[in-house]
Amino acid sequence: GEDGPTHHGAFDLSYLRCIPNMVIGAPSDENECRQMLYSAYQYPGPAAVRYPRGTGPGAIIADTMVQLEIGRAVQVRSGERVAILNFGTLLPQAMAAAQQLNATVVDMRWVKPIDEKMLVDVAQRHSLLVTLEENAVAGGAGAAVNEFLAAQEYPLKVINLGLPDSFIEHGSHADQLAWAG
């Protein structure tokens, strides 16, 4: 059966972020997950890669292993006014929304360390940032973005999209995302 309310992995990013020296990855597809696992294994400290249960979007798997730069995000779409910062497997949904909004999309890849250079860049070029993650909003990847921007005193509107502050019952991945809105 499907995972129960306490076993969805909905809190992983939140509770791992507070651990000193921890590296946390949130890959967007199967290939990025494979490369991120390889990269995290090379890291000389604690590391976690958050990838949800089930099948991925069907990415082509590279034959060679590539060590990803830890803490480095990748802009995957250019747009105007709005930037969607995606953490994890909701990248296809982020791209679909960006197409409708003519928004920039950044595959953030790493929750910790967060790509501060990329955040400064998108904050300077956009009037709204939207974070997207499959984790509780409280303490999650979007919270890391908020904390960084507040520390830098960026007067920028940020909307954090993630899971609500409640337990989500049994169901398929699609059903649970629909229930969470």
N, C-alpha and C positions, 0 to 999 in steps of 0.2 A: 504494500500500500504506500500511499504518500506519507511524507514526514508530518509529524504532529506539531501542535502549536509551539512547543519549546525546541523543536529540532529543525526549523527551516533555515537556520543560518542567518536569520534576520538581524542579529545583534553582533555578528562577528567583527565587522569593521569598528563598531563602537567600543567593544571591550578590548580589542587589540591595540587601538590607537594610543591608549594610555600607557602601554608598556615601553619603558626606555629602550632605545636602540633597535626596536622592532621595525622591520621593513614589511609593508603590506601592499600586495599587488591585487588588482581587480581587472583581469583581462577581459577583452570584449568578445573573443571567439576562441575556438579550439587551438588554432595555431599560436595565437598570442599567449594562450594559457601554457602551451608546451614550452615556448621560448621563455616565458616568465618563470616557470618552474625551474628551468635550466639556470636562469639568471639568479634566482633566489638561492639555489643550491650553491652557487659560487660565492654568495655573500658570506662573510666571516662572522655572522651573528645571527640572531633569531629572525626568521622570515616566515611569512604566511602568504599564500596565494588563495584568494577567495574566488571560487568558481562554483556556480550553482549545480545542483544535481540535474541530471537529464542530458538531453542532446544539445549540441551547439547549433549555430546557424548554418553549418556546412562549409566552413572556411577550408580553403586548400591548405594542406599541411606541407610546410617546407621540408625538404629533405635534410637540410643542414640545420644544426643548432646555432643560434645567434644569441650572444649575451646582450640583453637589452640594458641600456643605461638606467640604473635604478634612480627613480625620481624624475624621469623625463617623460613628458606628455607629448602627444602628436596631434597637430591640427589636421583634421581629415576633411573639413569643408570650410570654405570662406563665405562669409555673409556680412550683413550689416546690422547694427544696433543691438542685436541679441546674440549672446554666445551660450551654447549649451555645453556644459562640462559633464561628460559622461564617465561614470565609474562603473565598469563591468559590462554585462551582456545586453544591456538595453540600447546598445549603439544603433541597431537597425531602427528602433523606434525614435531615437534622437535624430537620425538622418531623415526620417519621414517627416517629423515635425519641422526640422530645419528647412526642408524643401518648401513647405507651406509658408514659413515665416521669413525665408531668405536669411537664415541665421547661420552663424559660424558654429561648427561642432569641433570639440576637442576630445579626443580619446585620452583621458587623464592617466590611465594605466595604473598609477601608483597613488595610493591613499596616504602612505607614509614612506619616505618623505614625499611631500607634495611638491609639484613643480612650481616653485615660487616665481621663476622667471616667466613661465607661461601665464601664470595668474596676473602678473603685472602687465604683460603684453595685452591680454584680452580685456583687462580692466580699463586700460587706457584707450582701447579702440571701440568699446561697447558701452551702452547705457544700462543694460540689464544682463545679468548672468543667471542662468538656470542650471542648478546641479541636479543630476539624475543618478540614482543608485537603487539597488535592491537590498537595502539595509534600513534599519530604523533611522529616521531623520535625526533623532536625538543622539548626539555624539558621533555621527557617521562622517562620511566623506564631505558632504555639504557643510557640516559643522567645521571641518578643517579649513575649508575655503573661507567661511565666515570669520573664523579666528584670525587667519592670515590677513584678510582684507581689513579687518578692524584694527589689527596691530599696525598696519601700514597707513591707517586713517584714510582709506579710499571711500568717498561718499557715493557708493554705488548700490543700487538695488539688486538684491539677490533673492531668488526664489529657490527653495530646497524641495525637490521632489524625491520622495522615498516612501518607506513603509510607515504606516501610522503607529502611534504609541499604544498599541494593543496587540494581543496575540491573534494570529491568523489561523483559522481552523484548517483541518485536513482538506486537501483538494489538489487538483492538478496545478502545475506552475501557472498556466494561463488563467485558470479560475481564481487562483490566489492574487495574481496581478490585477485582474478585473475587480475582485472584491476590494482591493486596496485603493483602487481608483487611479 
